[in-house]
Amino acid sequence: MTNSVGIVIPELVAFETPLDLERGGSLPRYDLMVESYGTLNANKSNAVLVCHALSGDHHAAGYHEAESDKPGWWDHYIGPGKCIDTDLFFVISLNNLGGCAGSTGPLSINPATGRVYGPDFPEITVRDWVHTQARLADYMGIEIFAAIVGGSLGGMQALQWSITYPDRLAAAVVIAAAPRLTAQNIAFNEVARQAIMRDPNFFDGNYANHDVIPASGLGLARMVGHITYLSDIAMGKKFGRNLPRRDRDADGVNFAVEQYLRYQGQQFSGRFDANTYILMTRALDYFDPTVDGLSTLPDVLKSTICKFLVLSFTTDWRFSPSRSEEIVDALIQAGKQVSYARLESAHGHDAFLLPDAPYERIFKAFMSRIHHDLREVQ
Amino acid sequence: MISHSHQIPTWVTNNTRVLDLGCGNGDLLAQLVNSHQIDALGLELDPEKIAKCLDQGISVIQQDLNSGLSNFNDQQFDTVIMTQTLQAIRRPDLVMSEMLRVGREAIVTFPNFAYIRNRMQLGLSGHMPVNPQLPNPWYDTPNIHLSTFHDFEELCRTLTIQILDRDTSNLSGKRTWLGKVWPNLFGEVAVYRLTKEA
């Protein structure tokens, strides 16, 4: 556990003020499951918010148990001496509203009915998340974040933060993201949703009342998603046309890649909630800072104040470099301080989670400078 | 390592927007931020150099100059700088035009191929020059478009670019009196300040 934040204990934070939601409806109250790493300094200026992607949660770094060999999802990038250096920063990570890892979501009890929300849980948007995250910051006494950081859907939250609360962050790090989804992106999400909805165990989202889960649909959704996270090169390197491994379940499997996808699907359907998956993919689909094209991206970014770091990966085809460059170009047009790197990687969209020397070098340089600027202000 | 020509800072105005094409480690921009409080942006291709820019707090975009500057607005910058990079670009003429589309003024430096040492090497030994100014062999060099003071000024005329200032320096960034008098023969590095003719 060297360079690790070590054992972390999540905290459930309760919010008793009602929350009106962007796409209609409201929540009378909600909980957010939160983890933090590092120490908040005296004037509370060194906080970094980490936003998770589609299937992520609050457990971004460290371990929940001493014997565990499974660290948080971004452990390689959060910790002492790492890119998001917990010796310098106080790092907050939360399970977003609508999630299934402890925060209020479709699996929670609806206080109005006394039963599980299930499909009646309201639609949640990236803006809603940003509002709840701002309330979390208020609760923690954090006025301004030193940085808000995220990859993929997490990067979209960082971008939305810079627009919605421009004076509450000094820097935004937007990794492997896009300013809005393309038809192809939405199409992939729709295939995933259909896989879930057509599972006989889905029961229009009321599966909890039937004591079942749409495991096969959710597994299939994950398999489709997983293909879009990897690159052709990465899949070729990892599996090629190899035959299945004999030491694992190989029933009805012809190639190693099939075995791998099935395994990923099974693992995922065991830990993730189908209604949350639908909710998260809809949040992705509807994300559009230009409010459905009523404005232009440079126009909505005009109000931003923070510094930006935008990063993309060459083989990412879910959100390709050109999508990140749309954000960069809009920031340039808006006359903002932005840095950008298009990192060479064979790992597709997943690259933002994986170790890579140039990625780490650039990310760390930016974060160190953010900390340096923090000290100058003090 | 070729030092930046000493003239450059004197051609930059305080509190202006400056774009540096091929900004390297960001040293020149960092210097200008300190001395002139400029709003700086660099373009660079090399990831390690990008990291070094970020180390010193210089905003930098990974961008290939050969793909143009179409992501920038007209007259978005006060000054666009390009040091020792013109000769490595596929279409120097297009980049020059773009520099003065996105910027009010441009500062360009490049190795003068007509410098006496190059003339001697080519003229006397019959070989392409290889020296501290042009250290690469002809078959493996980034310097694909070498030119001289005369060539450059001819291009400026073709592109209706007005030369505001012309100077020379040696590789350490210092001016030499011989270079000042006979730039095309004794100027090692050509240094120009340009604007678009009205």
Interface residues (C-beta under 8 A of the other chain):
Chain A: K307 L309 E325 V328 D329 I332 Q333 G335 Q337 V338 S339 Y340 A341 R342 L343 E344 P358 R361 I362 A365 F366 S368 R369 H372 D373
Chain B: L41 P47 E48 I50 A51 K52 C53 L54 D55 Q56 G57 S59 V60 I61 Q62 Q63 N71 F72 N73 Q76
